[in-house]
Amino acid sequence: MVFVKRDAQGQIVSVSLEADGEHVEAATAGDPAVAGFARTVMGEDPLADSDLRLVRVLEDVIDLLIHRDVIRFTDLPQAAQAKLMERRSMRESRGALDLLGGDDFV
């Protein structure tokens, strides 16, 4: 969890790990607005962008393996289960599409 400060136009101008008088709005580090702010401050990183896209592919591959009963979700370590559930929840709340077509696995 991070806390953001926005300008009059609603753009993030500052991010803090702690809430204070200026950073009052809570956000997740994965929030697109926070990620955009980080890219603006730190610059574009092709490797990091590639990593983010690969994470999405890996999530879909894991879902496919579970759907085809190759692995069970409970076979994964607790930490992996928690991270996958958190990302699945975030993706569903954003209405994001799966790269492999949702539940229509090939």
C-alpha positions as CSV (number, residue, x, y, z in Angstrom):
1,M,0.0,0.0,0.0
2,V,1.2,3.5,-0.9
3,F,-0.3,6.9,-0.4
4,V,-0.5,9.5,-3.2
5,K,-0.7,13.2,-3.6
6,R,-2.6,14.5,-6.7
7,D,-2.5,17.9,-8.4
8,A,-5.6,19.9,-9.3
9,Q,-6.0,17.9,-12.5
10,G,-6.0,14.6,-10.6
11,Q,-2.5,13.6,-11.7
12,I,-0.2,11.9,-9.2
13,V,2.6,14.2,-8.3
14,S,4.1,12.4,-5.3
15,V,4.0,8.9,-3.7
16,S,4.8,8.0,-0.1
17,L,4.9,4.8,1.9
18,E,3.3,6.5,4.8
19,A,0.1,8.6,5.0
20,D,0.7,12.2,6.0
21,G,-1.1,15.5,5.6
22,E,-0.3,15.6,1.8
23,H,-0.4,11.9,0.9
24,V,-3.9,10.9,2.0
25,E,-5.2,8.7,-0.9
26,A,-4.4,5.0,-0.5
27,A,-3.4,3.1,-3.6
28,T,-1.7,-0.2,-4.5
29,A,1.8,-0.3,-6.1
30,G,0.2,-2.1,-9.0
31,D,-2.3,0.7,-9.7
32,P,-1.9,1.9,-13.3
33,A,-1.7,5.6,-12.2
34,V,1.0,4.7,-9.6
35,A,2.9,2.7,-12.2
36,G,2.6,5.5,-14.7
37,F,4.0,8.0,-12.2
38,A,6.9,5.6,-11.4
39,R,7.7,5.4,-15.2
40,T,7.6,9.2,-15.4
41,V,10.0,9.5,-12.5
42,M,12.3,6.6,-13.2
43,G,12.1,6.4,-17.0
44,E,11.1,3.6,-19.3
45,D,12.7,0.2,-18.6
46,P,12.3,-2.2,-21.5
47,L,13.3,-5.2,-19.3
48,A,10.8,-4.2,-16.6
49,D,8.0,-3.8,-19.2
50,S,8.9,-7.2,-20.6
51,D,8.8,-8.7,-17.1
52,L,5.3,-7.3,-16.5
53,R,4.0,-8.8,-19.8
54,L,5.6,-12.1,-19.0
55,V,4.0,-12.2,-15.5
56,R,0.6,-11.8,-17.3
57,V,1.5,-14.7,-19.6
58,L,2.6,-16.9,-16.7
59,E,-0.6,-16.2,-14.8
60,D,-2.6,-17.4,-17.8
61,V,-0.4,-20.5,-18.2
62,I,-1.0,-21.4,-14.6
63,D,-4.7,-20.9,-15.0
64,L,-4.6,-23.2,-18.1
65,L,-2.7,-25.9,-16.3
66,I,-5.2,-25.7,-13.4
67,H,-8.1,-25.8,-15.8
68,R,-6.8,-28.9,-17.6
69,D,-6.1,-30.6,-14.2
70,V,-2.4,-30.8,-14.8
71,I,-1.8,-29.1,-11.4
72,R,-4.1,-28.2,-8.6
73,F,-4.2,-24.7,-7.2
74,T,-3.5,-26.1,-3.8
75,D,-0.3,-27.7,-5.1
76,L,1.2,-24.2,-5.3
77,P,2.9,-22.7,-2.2
78,Q,0.6,-20.6,0.0
79,A,2.5,-17.4,-1.0
80,A,2.0,-18.1,-4.7
81,Q,-1.7,-18.9,-4.1
82,A,-2.1,-15.6,-2.3
83,K,-0.3,-13.6,-5.0
84,L,-2.3,-15.3,-7.8
85,M,-5.6,-14.6,-6.0
86,E,-4.7,-11.0,-5.4
87,R,-3.8,-10.4,-9.1
88,R,-6.9,-12.3,-10.3
89,S,-9.0,-10.1,-8.1
90,M,-7.3,-7.0,-9.4
91,R,-7.7,-8.1,-13.0
92,E,-11.4,-8.9,-12.6
93,S,-12.0,-5.6,-10.9
94,R,-10.5,-3.8,-13.9
95,G,-12.3,-6.0,-16.4
96,A,-9.1,-7.1,-17.9
97,L,-9.1,-9.8,-20.5
98,D,-7.0,-12.9,-20.3
99,L,-4.4,-13.3,-23.0
100,L,-5.6,-16.9,-23.6
101,G,-9.2,-15.9,-23.9
102,G,-10.7,-16.2,-20.4
103,D,-12.3,-19.6,-19.8
104,D,-12.1,-20.6,-23.4
105,F,-8.8,-22.5,-23.1
106,V,-7.5,-24.1,-26.2
